[in-house]
């Protein structure tokens, strides 16, 4: 009894209260500098990062806050507009988030993160919470994990809307300013057209003649008007050591000198010069425009009636009469080329040639180019292949290399049959090998189908939970509707992809049957067996044809063990 009474009379020893653990955050500092040159100096990349680091030091020094921020990395996008999230630095940040390296994003303010109202809000309110990522905009005082975050969301949305409107307003002002400059004869493009340079004149950027290059341009127009072909003009430029435009930009002078590599001109570049009205003193600009003002992203081509054309904006290199004469000849030659197409050796190849993806020149390594003859008797095409580099005049020149498709097809067919006989592969063994490869590819597609089904199951479970949270008032009706729209998009994507996979499997089944029949026919037939493009590309990785007659065929299967496998 005494012991019992003493037990109740003694003052109990209270256990010490457990101190709350310190929550650690791995921080990704994101900084962006816009393409807008009028941004304040305080918006520089360095200033943004320094302000964020000072904020981290201050927060870590506060003993009342049981949290610690540790910088994992900084992510920078320079000269990138805030209206699009297609940015290299931002992509790297998102990759580190998905790999669980970063769980907290810090920016100087919301405008540095983005100026697209809907996209910015979607990231901050939907994507980052889903990924378990905290978001802090330092100077705006926004923290996605603060106790009053619901109150601050309205303020954040207003700021995002203002940033979005600011970006569109800037875009409109820039466009209007550029249009006014163009109307005054200003050149707003990048590098000046060949034959001109740009100079500041009267406060605007104008095109001014480059004497040496202008003489080259005039020679091109005069030569073509006198009947010279593109090949003859290219040869003349090379003989006179005239640098092509890219090399002129590289070296800074018109003519090649000792120690410099001289390349021949591309006929397409010459054609571009001959068809450009800028050489008559006419400036055609505003060919493309930003889609931002319409609430969209990217750049689009303008309609012809929207383009700004200013005549006599700069000194011409050629007269209008010569320009018109040359362009009439250009159209005549193009029409003639179309009329000749398909009727001879120089006809342009269509997509039906059999070796188009795997045939290379054994001399220079370049891809062989296909041309065809069309029979005047029955209209059938006969393909041949040649190395285009044989027609270069510079260091890329290759020896003439030519082979007919029929010759190549016969050699491949005979070589395949020789290998099969050499390895004593039976029809059954060949079909088993082929079927084994098909099963590997089918397994990959089936695994993707299973993954899609698992994702659909997760999405269905998530939908049930979201509905319950909505009914209990834990999420707003707007958030629930947004999730339902997201679910619909995801389910549509899953259904579309499942259909694509089924089609791919079905096509593979048909293809493997065709290949099996061909493999059997190769063994049964002693003579020449016709090939097809699908079978060639499934068996052959590359063919190198040399001008000395050597043909090197690299198959996608190994000769030693007789096993067929992807190369």
Beta strands, then each sheet from edge to edge (+ up, - down):
strand 1: 23-33
strand 2: 67-78
strand 3: 104-107
strand 4: 134-137
strand 5: 142-143
strand 6: 196-201
strand 7: 204-209
strand 8: 283-285
strand 9: 288-290
strand 10: 299-301
strand 11: 308-310
strand 12: 359-361
strand 13: 369-374
strand 14: 381-386
strand 15: 402-404
strand 16: 540-545
strand 17: 551-555
sheet 1: 2+ 1+ 3+ 4+ 5-
sheet 2: 6+ 7-
sheet 3: 8+ 11-
sheet 4: 9+ 10-
sheet 5: 12+ 16+ 17-
sheet 6: 13+ 14- 15+
end
